[in-house]
Amino acid sequence: MSKLLDQPEYLHVLVNPVMTHVLPIAAMGLLLALLARGTVAAKLFLLLVLFGAAAVWPTIHYGEQGYDRVRSMADSSGGDWLDVHRYRAEKSAPIFYATAAVALAALVAGWKWPERFMPLGWLALIVALAACAAAIRIAYPAGKIRHREFRHGPPPPAELQAAHADAGED
């Protein structure tokens, strides 16, 4: 087990579900708490939103560290999907950081300025839903990297070209 945890690509796969599973569940819980005007529940779900969105940093960090190893295990088409996955993750990271920041601001407001808690809670929900959409968009090409059965065509040419341009490739 410790040998697996020394491999960044496995850590990437272990941390990633925090964004793809915890964040959407937290957003749905936050929606229900805000609709019920349950401040305590909303704060709990805001903590989960903060945790889920902040997971973008270790996910990208370990993904970058494991990139070369995964690239070497993938076939040509899988490598192209990996590049699109990486490109989408890098371009979408700011929405996760913004989500974490807004969730933190809402939590601080709930403590220091209670009258601002609900509006910031709703803003956190909106940004969290955008982050959930980004997580889905990022995850889509990831499933195609090593699983040929999920591929139904090549990656989007414009994104693949942009990914290669960002990486400094021809």
Beta strands, then each sheet from edge to edge (+ up, - down):
end
